[in-house]
Amino acid sequence: MSKENKSDELREEVEIVEDGNVSSESEQGKGENDAPSVEEVWDPEKALVQALEEVADLRDKMLRAAAENENFKKRMARERSASLKYAGEQILREMLPVVDNLKRAIDQGEAGGESAGKNLESFVEGVKLTLKNLVATLEKFEVKSIESIGEPFDPKHHEALTMEASDTVPANHVLNEFEKGYYYKDRLLRAAKVIVSSGNA
């Protein structure tokens, strides 16, 4: 057999083998082509539409949250303004019974048909009860008086009006009170106006 014939036969065998591989590959490829390709899964236009929808939704939520925050700030400002405006409402309400008691005491003192002494006694008793009621109201709001008489003079909560000699009260101690001092919680509300002893005459 000549060399040319052998080479022709070899070519034919190679072609048959290649044809068999191609056919088998094409048969295998048919099963793989049943699944969608990458291009079919990711559609840029569809993804862009979805992204724009998400952006619009998030923008709407952000605007709603900002509006709610602004409304909350305005509501808190209104409430703070109202609370400052009517801050003394509670204490004033508590003071009204004191006014009523003073009025009753005056009415009792001016009542006719009784002796002047009895009227005066009723008036003084009414004023004492009113003062007691007023002090109790102040204590409810943590307003407390400063006990000064007989205590050492302290410029932090005493204001000296004058000095007087005394055989009973030591020097630089409070001899008498002209006006009582008060504390509100831990803050000085009003200093006590006092007369200070200068010691023995």
Buried (B, 14 or more C-beta within 10 A) or exposed (E): EEEEEEEEEEEEEEEEEEEEEEEEEEEEEEEEEEEEEEEEEEEEEEEEEEEEEEEEEEEEEEEEEEEEEEEEEEEEEEEEEEEEEEEEEEEEEBBEEBEEBBEBBEEBBEEEEEEEEEBEBBBEEBBEBBEEBBBEBBEEEEBBBBEBBEBEBBEEBBBBBEBBEBEEBEBBBBBBBEEBBBBEEEEEBBBBBBBBBBBEE
